[in-house]
Amino acid sequence: MSEERRSNDKDSFLAAMYKLDPDKLRQLRRIASGVTRCPECDAANPASERFCTKCHAKLYPVEEAEETRLRNKRKTLQRKGD
């Protein structure tokens, strides 16, 4: 079994055990380690970077989509409150 496969299985188990979203678990690991891998070229990047330092791909497209969804939800709730 490959190292990546074992890591994914372990992440899935931990996410289920602690009732965490697997994406949130990956995010916590990235923050704790200080390093993230590019989804396009697999280069190691500092966790603070939003774009890959090698190929300039977005490092966290899922998080950005979630941030946009939450931002839109806040705007909708603010409009209802006005």
PyMOL Python script that loads the backbone (N, CA, C, O; Angstrom):
from pymol import cmd

cmd.read_pdbstr("""\
ATOM      1  N   MET A   1       0.852  -1.179   0.000  1.00  0.00           N
ATOM      2  CA  MET A   1       0.000   0.000   0.000  1.00  0.00           C
ATOM      3  C   MET A   1       0.896   1.240   0.000  1.00  0.00           C
ATOM      4  O   MET A   1       1.884   1.290   0.733  1.00  0.00           O
ATOM      5  N   SER A   2       0.561   2.223  -0.804  1.00  0.00           N
ATOM      6  CA  SER A   2       1.384   3.426  -0.910  1.00  0.00           C
ATOM      7  C   SER A   2       1.250   4.294   0.341  1.00  0.00           C
ATOM      8  O   SER A   2       0.272   4.200   1.083  1.00  0.00           O
ATOM      9  N   GLU A   3       2.248   5.129   0.551  1.00  0.00           N
ATOM     10  CA  GLU A   3       2.264   6.031   1.706  1.00  0.00           C
ATOM     11  C   GLU A   3       1.075   6.993   1.656  1.00  0.00           C
ATOM     12  O   GLU A   3       0.440   7.261   2.676  1.00  0.00           O
ATOM     13  N   GLU A   4       0.779   7.510   0.458  1.00  0.00           N
ATOM     14  CA  GLU A   4      -0.334   8.447   0.307  1.00  0.00           C
ATOM     15  C   GLU A   4      -1.661   7.763   0.641  1.00  0.00           C
ATOM     16  O   GLU A   4      -2.517   8.349   1.303  1.00  0.00           O
ATOM     17  N   ARG A   5      -1.822   6.541   0.187  1.00  0.00           N
ATOM     18  CA  ARG A   5      -3.055   5.779   0.460  1.00  0.00           C
ATOM     19  C   ARG A   5      -3.230   5.549   1.962  1.00  0.00           C
ATOM     20  O   ARG A   5      -4.329   5.709   2.494  1.00  0.00           O
ATOM     21  N   ARG A   6      -2.128   5.169   2.651  1.00  0.00           N
ATOM     22  CA  ARG A   6      -2.191   4.968   4.107  1.00  0.00           C
ATOM     23  C   ARG A   6      -2.555   6.264   4.806  1.00  0.00           C
ATOM     24  O   ARG A   6      -3.349   6.264   5.747  1.00  0.00           O
ATOM     25  N   SER A   7      -1.980   7.368   4.352  1.00  0.00           N
ATOM     26  CA  SER A   7      -2.267   8.666   4.950  1.00  0.00           C
ATOM     27  C   SER A   7      -3.736   9.036   4.762  1.00  0.00           C
ATOM     28  O   SER A   7      -4.378   9.525   5.692  1.00  0.00           O
ATOM     29  N   ASN A   8      -4.272   8.805   3.554  1.00  0.00           N
ATOM     30  CA  ASN A   8      -5.681   9.110   3.298  1.00  0.00           C
ATOM     31  C   ASN A   8      -6.602   8.243   4.141  1.00  0.00           C
ATOM     32  O   ASN A   8      -7.609   8.727   4.657  1.00  0.00           O
ATOM     33  N   ASP A   9      -6.264   6.955   4.288  1.00  0.00           N
ATOM     34  CA  ASP A   9      -7.068   6.058   5.123  1.00  0.00           C
ATOM     35  C   ASP A   9      -7.049   6.526   6.573  1.00  0.00           C
ATOM     36  O   ASP A   9      -8.080   6.530   7.245  1.00  0.00           O
ATOM     37  N   LYS A  10      -5.878   6.918   7.048  1.00  0.00           N
ATOM     38  CA  LYS A  10      -5.736   7.403   8.423  1.00  0.00           C
ATOM     39  C   LYS A  10      -6.544   8.682   8.614  1.00  0.00           C
ATOM     40  O   LYS A  10      -7.235   8.834   9.622  1.00  0.00           O
ATOM     41  N   ASP A  11      -6.463   9.604   7.651  1.00  0.00           N
ATOM     42  CA  ASP A  11      -7.233  10.841   7.726  1.00  0.00           C
ATOM     43  C   ASP A  11      -8.735  10.554   7.752  1.00  0.00           C
ATOM     44  O   ASP A  11      -9.474  11.171   8.520  1.00  0.00           O
ATOM     45  N   SER A  12      -9.183   9.628   6.921  1.00  0.00           N
ATOM     46  CA  SER A  12     -10.603   9.285   6.885  1.00  0.00           C
ATOM     47  C   SER A  12     -11.055   8.708   8.218  1.00  0.00           C
ATOM     48  O   SER A  12     -12.131   9.041   8.715  1.00  0.00           O
ATOM     49  N   PHE A  13     -10.225   7.838   8.796  1.00  0.00           N
ATOM     50  CA  PHE A  13     -10.547   7.246  10.087  1.00  0.00           C
ATOM     51  C   PHE A  13     -10.625   8.310  11.174  1.00  0.00           C
ATOM     52  O   PHE A  13     -11.582   8.346  11.948  1.00  0.00           O
ATOM     53  N   LEU A  14      -9.611   9.182  11.229  1.00  0.00           N
ATOM     54  CA  LEU A  14      -9.602  10.237  12.249  1.00  0.00           C
ATOM     55  C   LEU A  14     -10.771  11.200  12.069  1.00  0.00           C
ATOM     56  O   LEU A  14     -11.385  11.620  13.050  1.00  0.00           O
ATOM     57  N   ALA A  15     -11.078  11.549  10.835  1.00  0.00           N
ATOM     58  CA  ALA A  15     -12.197  12.446  10.570  1.00  0.00           C
ATOM     59  C   ALA A  15     -13.499  11.829  11.055  1.00  0.00           C
ATOM     60  O   ALA A  15     -14.313  12.516  11.671  1.00  0.00           O
ATOM     61  N   ALA A  16     -13.709  10.546  10.790  1.00  0.00           N
ATOM     62  CA  ALA A  16     -14.922   9.870  11.235  1.00  0.00           C
ATOM     63  C   ALA A  16     -14.950   9.753  12.758  1.00  0.00           C
ATOM     64  O   ALA A  16     -15.988   9.964  13.386  1.00  0.00           O
ATOM     65  N   MET A  17     -13.818   9.419  13.338  1.00  0.00           N
ATOM     66  CA  MET A  17     -13.736   9.229  14.783  1.00  0.00           C
ATOM     67  C   MET A  17     -14.063  10.509  15.549  1.00  0.00           C
ATOM     68  O   MET A  17     -14.777  10.474  16.552  1.00  0.00           O
ATOM     69  N   TYR A  18     -13.546  11.620  15.080  1.00  0.00           N
ATOM     70  CA  TYR A  18     -13.762  12.889  15.766  1.00  0.00           C
ATOM     71  C   TYR A  18     -14.864  13.736  15.122  1.00  0.00           C
ATOM     72  O   TYR A  18     -15.056  14.900  15.472  1.00  0.00           O
ATOM     73  N   LYS A  19     -15.577  13.131  14.181  1.00  0.00           N
ATOM     74  CA  LYS A  19     -16.690  13.792  13.490  1.00  0.00           C
ATOM     75  C   LYS A  19     -16.252  15.117  12.870  1.00  0.00           C
ATOM     76  O   LYS A  19     -16.905  16.149  13.025  1.00  0.00           O
ATOM     77  N   LEU A  20     -15.124  15.050  12.161  1.00  0.00           N
ATOM     78  CA  LEU A  20     -14.590  16.208  11.452  1.00  0.00           C
ATOM     79  C   LEU A  20     -14.780  16.029   9.956  1.00  0.00           C
ATOM     80  O   LEU A  20     -14.805  14.907   9.451  1.00  0.00           O
ATOM     81  N   ASP A  21     -14.910  17.127   9.265  1.00  0.00           N
ATOM     82  CA  ASP A  21     -14.910  17.115   7.812  1.00  0.00           C
ATOM     83  C   ASP A  21     -13.476  16.799   7.366  1.00  0.00           C
ATOM     84  O   ASP A  21     -12.541  17.436   7.850  1.00  0.00           O
ATOM     85  N   PRO A  22     -13.275  15.835   6.457  1.00  0.00           N
ATOM     86  CA  PRO A  22     -11.909  15.510   6.013  1.00  0.00           C
ATOM     87  C   PRO A  22     -11.140  16.719   5.480  1.00  0.00           C
ATOM     88  O   PRO A  22      -9.928  16.812   5.672  1.00  0.00           O
ATOM     89  N   ASP A  23     -11.835  17.651   4.811  1.00  0.00           N
ATOM     90  CA  ASP A  23     -11.157  18.858   4.326  1.00  0.00           C
ATOM     91  C   ASP A  23     -10.680  19.720   5.491  1.00  0.00           C
ATOM     92  O   ASP A  23      -9.597  20.303   5.432  1.00  0.00           O
ATOM     93  N   LYS A  24     -11.477  19.801   6.538  1.00  0.00           N
ATOM     94  CA  LYS A  24     -11.078  20.576   7.718  1.00  0.00           C
ATOM     95  C   LYS A  24      -9.883  19.916   8.409  1.00  0.00           C
ATOM     96  O   LYS A  24      -8.995  20.604   8.914  1.00  0.00           O
ATOM     97  N   LEU A  25      -9.864  18.571   8.428  1.00  0.00           N
ATOM     98  CA  LEU A  25      -8.734  17.868   9.018  1.00  0.00           C
ATOM     99  C   LEU A  25      -7.458  18.165   8.232  1.00  0.00           C
ATOM    100  O   LEU A  25      -6.408  18.392   8.832  1.00  0.00           O
ATOM    101  N   ARG A  26      -7.533  18.168   6.901  1.00  0.00           N
ATOM    102  CA  ARG A  26      -6.372  18.508   6.072  1.00  0.00           C
ATOM    103  C   ARG A  26      -5.908  19.937   6.361  1.00  0.00           C
ATOM    104  O   ARG A  26      -4.710  20.214   6.425  1.00  0.00           O
ATOM    105  N   GLN A  27      -6.878  20.836   6.535  1.00  0.00           N
ATOM    106  CA  GLN A  27      -6.559  22.228   6.827  1.00  0.00           C
ATOM    107  C   GLN A  27      -5.832  22.331   8.176  1.00  0.00           C
ATOM    108  O   GLN A  27      -4.852  23.066   8.294  1.00  0.00           O
ATOM    109  N   LEU A  28      -6.303  21.605   9.180  1.00  0.00           N
ATOM    110  CA  LEU A  28      -5.646  21.621  10.488  1.00  0.00           C
ATOM    111  C   LEU A  28      -4.231  21.066  10.405  1.00  0.00           C
ATOM    112  O   LEU A  28      -3.314  21.603  11.027  1.00  0.00           O
ATOM    113  N   ARG A  29      -4.050  19.987   9.634  1.00  0.00           N
ATOM    114  CA  ARG A  29      -2.709  19.414   9.457  1.00  0.00           C
ATOM    115  C   ARG A  29      -1.776  20.413   8.780  1.00  0.00           C
ATOM    116  O   ARG A  29      -0.616  20.550   9.167  1.00  0.00           O
ATOM    117  N   ARG A  30      -2.285  21.104   7.776  1.00  0.00           N
ATOM    118  CA  ARG A  30      -1.476  22.094   7.053  1.00  0.00           C
ATOM    119  C   ARG A  30      -1.042  23.208   7.988  1.00  0.00           C
ATOM    120  O   ARG A  30       0.119  23.620   7.979  1.00  0.00           O
ATOM    121  N   ILE A  31      -1.967  23.692   8.789  1.00  0.00           N
ATOM    122  CA  ILE A  31      -1.646  24.779   9.717  1.00  0.00           C
ATOM    123  C   ILE A  31      -0.633  24.314  10.746  1.00  0.00           C
ATOM    124  O   ILE A  31       0.310  25.039  11.065  1.00  0.00           O
ATOM    125  N   ALA A  32      -0.824  23.104  11.270  1.00  0.00           N
ATOM    126  CA  ALA A  32       0.082  22.582  12.294  1.00  0.00           C
ATOM    127  C   ALA A  32       1.483  22.323  11.743  1.00  0.00           C
ATOM    128  O   ALA A  32       2.478  22.555  12.431  1.00  0.00           O
ATOM    129  N   SER A  33       1.558  21.844  10.508  1.00  0.00           N
ATOM    130  CA  SER A  33       2.874  21.513   9.935  1.00  0.00           C
ATOM    131  C   SER A  33       3.582  22.728   9.351  1.00  0.00           C
ATOM    132  O   SER A  33       4.811  22.764   9.281  1.00  0.00           O
ATOM    133  N   GLY A  34       2.806  23.719   8.933  1.00  0.00           N
ATOM    134  CA  GLY A  34       3.402  24.902   8.321  1.00  0.00           C
ATOM    135  C   GLY A  34       3.742  24.727   6.854  1.00  0.00           C
ATOM    136  O   GLY A  34       4.317  25.627   6.241  1.00  0.00           O
ATOM    137  N   VAL A  35       3.392  23.570   6.275  1.00  0.00           N
ATOM    138  CA  VAL A  35       3.705  23.268   4.878  1.00  0.00           C
ATOM    139  C   VAL A  35       2.468  22.672   4.206  1.00  0.00           C
ATOM    140  O   VAL A  35       1.724  21.907   4.819  1.00  0.00           O
ATOM    141  N   THR A  36       2.260  23.028   2.954  1.00  0.00           N
ATOM    142  CA  THR A  36       1.185  22.417   2.179  1.00  0.00           C
ATOM    143  C   THR A  36       1.730  22.012   0.819  1.00  0.00           C
ATOM    144  O   THR A  36       2.708  22.583   0.337  1.00  0.00           O
ATOM    145  N   ARG A  37       1.094  21.026   0.207  1.00  0.00           N
ATOM    146  CA  ARG A  37       1.508  20.535  -1.109  1.00  0.00           C
ATOM    147  C   ARG A  37       0.581  21.137  -2.164  1.00  0.00           C
ATOM    148  O   ARG A  37      -0.624  21.270  -1.950  1.00  0.00           O
ATOM    149  N   CYS A  38       1.163  21.494  -3.296  1.00  0.00           N
ATOM    150  CA  CYS A  38       0.383  22.036  -4.406  1.00  0.00           C
ATOM    151  C   CYS A  38      -0.453  20.914  -5.029  1.00  0.00           C
ATOM    152  O   CYS A  38       0.071  19.828  -5.279  1.00  0.00           O
ATOM    153  N   PRO A  39      -1.752  21.159  -5.285  1.00  0.00           N
ATOM    154  CA  PRO A  39      -2.569  20.124  -5.912  1.00  0.00           C
ATOM    155  C   PRO A  39      -2.211  19.883  -7.374  1.00  0.00           C
ATOM    156  O   PRO A  39      -2.577  18.848  -7.931  1.00  0.00           O
ATOM    157  N   GLU A  40      -1.503  20.818  -8.006  1.00  0.00           N
ATOM    158  CA  GLU A  40      -1.134  20.684  -9.410  1.00  0.00           C
ATOM    159  C   GLU A  40       0.236  20.037  -9.613  1.00  0.00           C
ATOM    160  O   GLU A  40       0.364  19.064 -10.355  1.00  0.00           O
ATOM    161  N   CYS A  41       1.262  20.587  -8.947  1.00  0.00           N
ATOM    162  CA  CYS A  41       2.635  20.106  -9.201  1.00  0.00           C
ATOM    163  C   CYS A  41       3.262  19.388  -8.011  1.00  0.00           C
ATOM    164  O   CYS A  41       4.387  18.901  -8.120  1.00  0.00           O
ATOM    165  N   ASP A  42       2.567  19.309  -6.881  1.00  0.00           N
ATOM    166  CA  ASP A  42       3.002  18.620  -5.666  1.00  0.00           C
ATOM    167  C   ASP A  42       4.227  19.266  -5.013  1.00  0.00           C
ATOM    168  O   ASP A  42       4.930  18.606  -4.249  1.00  0.00           O
ATOM    169  N   ALA A  43       4.491  20.520  -5.296  1.00  0.00           N
ATOM    170  CA  ALA A  43       5.612  21.225  -4.661  1.00  0.00           C
ATOM    171  C   ALA A  43       5.239  21.590  -3.228  1.00  0.00           C
ATOM    172  O   ALA A  43       4.080  21.889  -2.941  1.00  0.00           O
ATOM    173  N   ALA A  44       6.215  21.566  -2.339  1.00  0.00           N
ATOM    174  CA  ALA A  44       6.009  21.980  -0.954  1.00  0.00           C
ATOM    175  C   ALA A  44       5.996  23.502  -0.896  1.00  0.00           C
ATOM    176  O   ALA A  44       6.851  24.162  -1.486  1.00  0.00           O
ATOM    177  N   ASN A  45       5.022  24.050  -0.183  1.00  0.00           N
ATOM    178  CA  ASN A  45       4.875  25.499  -0.065  1.00  0.00           C
ATOM    179  C   ASN A  45       4.630  25.857   1.388  1.00  0.00           C
ATOM    180  O   ASN A  45       4.068  25.056   2.135  1.00  0.00           O
ATOM    181  N   PRO A  46       5.048  27.069   1.807  1.00  0.00           N
ATOM    182  CA  PRO A  46       4.698  27.521   3.155  1.00  0.00           C
ATOM    183  C   PRO A  46       3.172  27.600   3.282  1.00  0.00           C
ATOM    184  O   PRO A  46       2.488  27.968   2.327  1.00  0.00           O
ATOM    185  N   ALA A  47       2.645  27.258   4.448  1.00  0.00           N
ATOM    186  CA  ALA A  47       1.196  27.236   4.645  1.00  0.00           C
ATOM    187  C   ALA A  47       0.556  28.616   4.470  1.00  0.00           C
ATOM    188  O   ALA A  47      -0.641  28.713   4.198  1.00  0.00           O
ATOM    189  N   SER A  48       1.339  29.669   4.622  1.00  0.00           N
ATOM    190  CA  SER A  48       0.792  31.022   4.505  1.00  0.00           C
ATOM    191  C   SER A  48       0.560  31.453   3.062  1.00  0.00           C
ATOM    192  O   SER A  48      -0.152  32.428   2.825  1.00  0.00           O
ATOM    193  N   GLU A  49       1.139  30.757   2.102  1.00  0.00           N
ATOM    194  CA  GLU A  49       0.989  31.128   0.692  1.00  0.00           C
ATOM    195  C   GLU A  49      -0.385  30.733   0.167  1.00  0.00           C
ATOM    196  O   GLU A  49      -0.903  29.680   0.537  1.00  0.00           O
ATOM    197  N   ARG A  50      -0.976  31.547  -0.675  1.00  0.00           N
ATOM    198  CA  ARG A  50      -2.265  31.239  -1.293  1.00  0.00           C
ATOM    199  C   ARG A  50      -2.066  30.596  -2.669  1.00  0.00           C
ATOM    200  O   ARG A  50      -2.934  29.872  -3.156  1.00  0.00           O
ATOM    201  N   PHE A  51      -0.907  30.873  -3.291  1.00  0.00           N
ATOM    202  CA  PHE A  51      -0.589  30.339  -4.607  1.00  0.00           C
ATOM    203  C   PHE A  51       0.740  29.594  -4.535  1.00  0.00           C
ATOM    204  O   PHE A  51       1.610  29.948  -3.740  1.00  0.00           O
ATOM    205  N   CYS A  52       0.896  28.568  -5.358  1.00  0.00           N
ATOM    206  CA  CYS A  52       2.120  27.775  -5.401  1.00  0.00           C
ATOM    207  C   CYS A  52       3.294  28.651  -5.839  1.00  0.00           C
ATOM    208  O   CYS A  52       3.186  29.431  -6.785  1.00  0.00           O
ATOM    209  N   THR A  53       4.401  28.508  -5.140  1.00  0.00           N
ATOM    210  CA  THR A  53       5.592  29.287  -5.475  1.00  0.00           C
ATOM    211  C   THR A  53       6.277  28.756  -6.728  1.00  0.00           C
ATOM    212  O   THR A  53       7.116  29.446  -7.307  1.00  0.00           O
ATOM    213  N   LYS A  54       5.932  27.533  -7.159  1.00  0.00           N
ATOM    214  CA  LYS A  54       6.544  26.943  -8.343  1.00  0.00           C
ATOM    215  C   LYS A  54       5.687  27.154  -9.599  1.00  0.00           C
ATOM    216  O   LYS A  54       6.177  27.669 -10.604  1.00  0.00           O
ATOM    217  N   CYS A  55       4.401  26.756  -9.541  1.00  0.00           N
ATOM    218  CA  CYS A  55       3.554  26.812 -10.749  1.00  0.00           C
ATOM    219  C   CYS A  55       2.451  27.869 -10.675  1.00  0.00           C
ATOM    220  O   CYS A  55       1.741  28.081 -11.658  1.00  0.00           O
ATOM    221  N   HIS A  56       2.295  28.534  -9.530  1.00  0.00           N
ATOM    222  CA  HIS A  56       1.336  29.620  -9.318  1.00  0.00           C
ATOM    223  C   HIS A  56      -0.128  29.165  -9.316  1.00  0.00           C
ATOM    224  O   HIS A  56      -1.029  29.983  -9.500  1.00  0.00           O
ATOM    225  N   ALA A  57      -0.367  27.874  -9.111  1.00  0.00           N
ATOM    226  CA  ALA A  57      -1.746  27.376  -8.999  1.00  0.00           C
ATOM    227  C   ALA A  57      -2.301  27.762  -7.632  1.00  0.00           C
ATOM    228  O   ALA A  57      -1.539  27.973  -6.688  1.00  0.00           O
ATOM    229  N   LYS A  58      -3.633  27.855  -7.524  1.00  0.00           N
ATOM    230  CA  LYS A  58      -4.269  28.118  -6.237  1.00  0.00           C
ATOM    231  C   LYS A  58      -4.045  26.916  -5.332  1.00  0.00           C
ATOM    232  O   LYS A  58      -4.265  25.774  -5.736  1.00  0.00           O
ATOM    233  N   LEU A  59      -3.605  27.181  -4.107  1.00  0.00           N
ATOM    234  CA  LEU A  59      -3.328  26.095  -3.176  1.00  0.00           C
ATOM    235  C   LEU A  59      -4.569  25.629  -2.421  1.00  0.00           C
ATOM    236  O   LEU A  59      -4.645  24.466  -2.024  1.00  0.00           O
ATOM    237  N   TYR A  60      -5.527  26.505  -2.220  1.00  0.00           N
ATOM    238  CA  TYR A  60      -6.690  26.167  -1.400  1.00  0.00           C
ATOM    239  C   TYR A  60      -7.997  26.495  -2.100  1.00  0.00           C
ATOM    240  O   TYR A  60      -8.777  27.288  -1.573  1.00  0.00           O
ATOM    241  N   PRO A  61      -8.271  25.919  -3.271  1.00  0.00           N
ATOM    242  CA  PRO A  61      -9.502  26.280  -3.979  1.00  0.00           C
ATOM    243  C   PRO A  61     -10.766  25.916  -3.199  1.00  0.00           C
ATOM    244  O   PRO A  61     -11.768  26.623  -3.304  1.00  0.00           O
ATOM    245  N   VAL A  62     -10.744  24.828  -2.417  1.00  0.00           N
ATOM    246  CA  VAL A  62     -11.919  24.423  -1.636  1.00  0.00           C
ATOM    247  C   VAL A  62     -12.192  25.443  -0.547  1.00  0.00           C
ATOM    248  O   VAL A  62     -13.341  25.824  -0.324  1.00  0.00           O
ATOM    249  N   GLU A  63     -11.139  25.889   0.137  1.00  0.00           N
ATOM    250  CA  GLU A  63     -11.307  26.873   1.197  1.00  0.00           C
ATOM    251  C   GLU A  63     -11.828  28.190   0.644  1.00  0.00           C
ATOM    252  O   GLU A  63     -12.673  28.831   1.269  1.00  0.00           O
ATOM    253  N   GLU A  64     -11.336  28.601  -0.517  1.00  0.00           N
ATOM    254  CA  GLU A  64     -11.807  29.853  -1.110  1.00  0.00           C
ATOM    255  C   GLU A  64     -13.286  29.763  -1.463  1.00  0.00           C
ATOM    256  O   GLU A  64     -14.025  30.731  -1.280  1.00  0.00           O
ATOM    257  N   ALA A  65     -13.724  28.620  -1.963  1.00  0.00           N
ATOM    258  CA  ALA A  65     -15.137  28.438  -2.277  1.00  0.00           C
ATOM    259  C   ALA A  65     -15.974  28.517  -1.008  1.00  0.00           C
ATOM    260  O   ALA A  65     -17.051  29.114  -1.010  1.00  0.00           O
ATOM    261  N   GLU A  66     -15.489  27.922   0.067  1.00  0.00           N
ATOM    262  CA  GLU A  66     -16.197  27.962   1.351  1.00  0.00           C
ATOM    263  C   GLU A  66     -16.242  29.388   1.893  1.00  0.00           C
ATOM    264  O   GLU A  66     -17.276  29.823   2.398  1.00  0.00           O
ATOM    265  N   GLU A  67     -15.124  30.123   1.792  1.00  0.00           N
ATOM    266  CA  GLU A  67     -15.087  31.512   2.245  1.00  0.00           C
ATOM    267  C   GLU A  67     -16.076  32.360   1.460  1.00  0.00           C
ATOM    268  O   GLU A  67     -16.769  33.195   2.042  1.00  0.00           O
ATOM    269  N   THR A  68     -16.153  32.163   0.162  1.00  0.00           N
ATOM    270  CA  THR A  68     -17.087  32.905  -0.677  1.00  0.00           C
ATOM    271  C   THR A  68     -18.531  32.590  -0.282  1.00  0.00           C
ATOM    272  O   THR A  68     -19.365  33.491  -0.193  1.00  0.00           O
ATOM    273  N   ARG A  69     -18.820  31.310  -0.047  1.00  0.00           N
ATOM    274  CA  ARG A  69     -20.168  30.902   0.347  1.00  0.00           C
ATOM    275  C   ARG A  69     -20.551  31.558   1.673  1.00  0.00           C
ATOM    276  O   ARG A  69     -21.668  32.055   1.811  1.00  0.00           O
ATOM    277  N   LEU A  70     -19.641  31.566   2.647  1.00  0.00           N
ATOM    278  CA  LEU A  70     -19.928  32.180   3.940  1.00  0.00           C
ATOM    279  C   LEU A  70     -20.095  33.695   3.825  1.00  0.00           C
ATOM    280  O   LEU A  70     -20.958  34.284   4.475  1.00  0.00           O
ATOM    281  N   ARG A  71     -19.261  34.317   2.993  1.00  0.00           N
ATOM    282  CA  ARG A  71     -19.366  35.757   2.784  1.00  0.00           C
ATOM    283  C   ARG A  71     -20.736  36.114   2.197  1.00  0.00           C
ATOM    284  O   ARG A  71     -21.375  37.071   2.635  1.00  0.00           O
ATOM    285  N   ASN A  72     -21.176  35.338   1.206  1.00  0.00           N
ATOM    286  CA  ASN A  72     -22.484  35.583   0.596  1.00  0.00           C
ATOM    287  C   ASN A  72     -23.614  35.358   1.591  1.00  0.00           C
ATOM    288  O   ASN A  72     -24.607  36.085   1.584  1.00  0.00           O
ATOM    289  N   LYS A  73     -23.464  34.358   2.440  1.00  0.00           N
ATOM    290  CA  LYS A  73     -24.490  34.083   3.448  1.00  0.00           C
ATOM    291  C   LYS A  73     -24.579  35.242   4.437  1.00  0.00           C
ATOM    292  O   LYS A  73     -25.678  35.643   4.822  1.00  0.00           O
ATOM    293  N   ARG A  74     -23.427  35.787   4.853  1.00  0.00           N
ATOM    294  CA  ARG A  74     -23.423  36.936   5.767  1.00  0.00           C
ATOM    295  C   ARG A  74     -24.107  38.142   5.134  1.00  0.00           C
ATOM    296  O   ARG A  74     -24.886  38.836   5.788  1.00  0.00           O
ATOM    297  N   LYS A  75     -23.813  38.388   3.859  1.00  0.00           N
ATOM    298  CA  LYS A  75     -24.436  39.517   3.166  1.00  0.00           C
ATOM    299  C   LYS A  75     -25.944  39.353   3.115  1.00  0.00           C
ATOM    300  O   LYS A  75     -26.682  40.317   3.316  1.00  0.00           O
ATOM    301  N   THR A  76     -26.410  38.137   2.847  1.00  0.00           N
ATOM    302  CA  THR A  76     -27.847  37.875   2.786  1.00  0.00           C
ATOM    303  C   THR A  76     -28.489  38.114   4.148  1.00  0.00           C
ATOM    304  O   THR A  76     -29.558  38.718   4.237  1.00  0.00           O
ATOM    305  N   LEU A  77     -27.844  37.643   5.200  1.00  0.00           N
ATOM    306  CA  LEU A  77     -28.387  37.835   6.553  1.00  0.00           C
ATOM    307  C   LEU A  77     -28.375  39.315   6.948  1.00  0.00           C
ATOM    308  O   LEU A  77     -29.296  39.775   7.623  1.00  0.00           O
ATOM    309  N   GLN A  78     -27.359  40.056   6.542  1.00  0.00           N
ATOM    310  CA  GLN A  78     -27.304  41.482   6.834  1.00  0.00           C
ATOM    311  C   GLN A  78     -28.433  42.213   6.113  1.00  0.00           C
ATOM    312  O   GLN A  78     -29.043  43.117   6.683  1.00  0.00           O
ATOM    313  N   ARG A  79     -28.716  41.841   4.887  1.00  0.00           N
ATOM    314  CA  ARG A  79     -29.808  42.477   4.128  1.00  0.00           C
ATOM    315  C   ARG A  79     -31.156  42.234   4.801  1.00  0.00           C
ATOM    316  O   ARG A  79     -32.001  43.127   4.864  1.00  0.00           O
ATOM    317  N   LYS A  80     -31.343  41.015   5.304  1.00  0.00           N
ATOM    318  CA  LYS A  80     -32.598  40.675   5.984  1.00  0.00           C
ATOM    319  C   LYS A  80     -32.744  41.455   7.280  1.00  0.00           C
ATOM    320  O   LYS A  80     -33.860  41.777   7.687  1.00  0.00           O
ATOM    321  N   GLY A  81     -31.617  41.767   7.938  1.00  0.00           N
ATOM    322  CA  GLY A  81     -31.646  42.505   9.195  1.00  0.00           C
ATOM    323  C   GLY A  81     -31.860  44.001   9.012  1.00  0.00           C
ATOM    324  O   GLY A  81     -32.276  44.690   9.944  1.00  0.00           O
ATOM    325  N   ASP A  82     -31.577  44.509   7.808  1.00  0.00           N
ATOM    326  CA  ASP A  82     -31.721  45.961   7.550  1.00  0.00           C
ATOM    327  C   ASP A  82     -33.141  46.371   7.337  1.00  0.00           C
ATOM    328  O   ASP A  82     -33.416  47.549   7.111  1.00  0.00           O
TER     329      ASP A  82
END
""", "prot")
cmd.dss("prot")
cmd.show_as("cartoon", "prot")
cmd.util.cbc("prot")
cmd.orient("prot")
